[in-house]
Amino acid sequence: MKNSFSARLPSVVGSAVLAFTVFAGSARATPQIAPIDPRPTDTVLVPGAAPPTPYQFVPPPQLVPSRQIAPNEDVAVFPTNFRLNNPAGNVALFAYAEVGALGFVHHTFQSGRNGTLFDLKTEGNQSTMFLFLRLSAELNLWKRHSFIFVYQPIDVRTEAVAGRDLRFDQTTFTTGTPMDIRYGFDFYRLTYQFDIFKSPRYELAFGLGGQLRNAKIVFSSVDGRQRSISDDLGFVPLLRLRGRYTFANGVWMGLEADGFYANVSVLNGGRSDVEGAIWDASLRAGMTLTSFLDAFVNLRYLGGGANGTSSKGSDNLGGDGYTYNWLHTLVLSLGFGIR
């Protein structure tokens, strides 16, 4: 039996060696699979290929914030080094001019209690557009206190033919009379305002002031034989509001209003029957073109009037001093400001 086991031993050992060789060969031929990278990638892993480039984190691009404009910083479309006023100074002088067209929405006039209530727009041919001019100057102190002077000429001249008998005080224009009509209402205004914001870009100011009117209303026949003249020089108190906001690109929006209403009979206990009002309000949009020049478009309402008996009366002999004069106008103008 011992000889039989010895005879089979070489074959058993050979079989074991062959099996180990086959198993070892199979193990060497099995590809090694790289571990799965949990990070997102479009790279395809190929057996035997070069390893991919290590993953690197790339931060997202950072948005660069736009430069913030400080409230005390002046802005302009075309900034310049030249300035008329020192931005750091406590005293500044500004000047403004407007030119445009004025149109009457409604205008009625009466001179004398027994006079004719005359429609100046329809009967006096004020139905067209008329030249509008305005000049103003402003003294600014410590960036918040302003004194503003305004000169406003109004001189409207028209021609008409009396469509009915017209009476102004003691003067009568019969039907068919050719007439020259002048309506003059120049005024001079001085106001003070205080700005809540101490900034060249923002403004919200309140104030008060006064206005001196110089009115002259003349009806004349073309041949010069008949004439009615009513004139008046008077003072009117005012309340004031002005606001402005300037965007970072130099474009700005603004508003301005001056007005007052007075019933003198209430104030003086009925000794005078005069009632008057004025309202001058505008909306505007403009651009700060340079560091010292503004340009703007302005839509303005200008209206008011008075009715009552003046102590001086009119220039007509025998006039009782009663006047009724109310008007409403709209103005579209182009303005420039030197700052």
Residue, then its C-alpha position, 0 to 999 in steps of 0.5 A: m500500500k505504501n508503494s501505491f501511495s508513493a506511486r500516486l504522490p507525483s500526480v497529486v502534487g502536479s495537479a495541485v501545482l497546475a491548479f495554483t498556476v491557473f488561479a494565480g494567472s487568473a488573478r493577474a489577468t483580472p483588471q483593477i477597477a479604480p474606486i468610484d469618485p463621488r464628485p461630478t465629472d465627465t471623465v470616463l475611466v478606461p482600464g489601463a489609461a492614465p489617471p485623470t487630473p485631480y479634481q480642483f475646486v474653481p470658485p464661481p465668479q464674483l460680481v463686482p458691485s457698482r460704485q456707490i454714489a455718496p449723498n454729498e457727491d455731485v454727479a454730472v453727465f460730463p464732469t468738469n474741473f471748472r466750477l463757478n462755486n466751490p463745493a466745499g464753500n458755504v456760499a454759492l450763487f445760482a442763476y436760472a433762465e426759462v424760455g417757452a410758450l404760455g397758453f391761457v386755459h381760462h381768463t375773465f376780467q371785469s372793471g367796475r361793478n356795472g362793467t361787462l364780465f369779459d372773456l379774454k380768451t374767447e372774446g379777446n383772442q387769447s386762444t393762441m400761444f404767447l412767449f414765456l420768459r423767466l429769470s431767477a437768481e439764488l443765494n445759497l448759504w451753508k448748503r441749506h438756506s436759500f434766498i431766491f429772487v424771481y422776475q416774471p414778465i407777462d405782457v400779452r397783446t391781442e387785437a379783437v372786434a367787439g362782438r357786443d357792447l362792452r363796458f369797462d368802468q365808464t368807457t363803452f365799446t359798441t358792437g363792431t369796434p376794433m380794439d387793441i388789448r393789453y394784459g400786463f402782469d409782471f411780478y417780482r418775487l423774493t422767497y426764503q427756503f430751508d433744505i432738510f437735506k444737506s446734499p447736492r443730490y437731494e432736496l426737500a425745502f420749505g419756505l415763505g416769501g412775498q410777491l410784488r405784482n405790477a398789473k396793467i390792463v388796457f382796452s383801446s379802440v384802434d382809432g384811439r378815441q376810447r380807452s380803459i386802463s386798469d392798473d394795480l401795484g400790490f403785495v402778496p405773501l407766499l408759502r413755498l415748497r421745492g424738491r429734487y432728486t438726482f440719480a447717479n447718472g446725472v438725470w434729475m426730477g424736481l418740483e416747485a410750488d409757490g402759492f397763497y390764498a387770502n380773504v381780506s374781509v376775514l382778516n380785517g373784519g369785513r372792512s374790505d371785500v378783496e379776495g385773492a389767490i396765486w398758485d405757481a407750481s411746476l414739474r420738471a425733469g433735467m440733466t446735470l450736463t456738467s459740474f456747473l450747468d443744468a438743462f431741464v424741461n418744465l411744465r408749469y401751472l400759473g394761475g390766480g387772481a383777485n376780485g374786490t374793491s381797491s382803495k385807489g380804483s382804476d385810472n378811469l375817471g368815475g371808476d368805483g375801483y371794483t376789479y374781477n380778474w381770474l386766470h389759469t394758464l399752462v406753460l411749457s418751457l426749456g430751462f438752463g441753470i448755472r450752479 
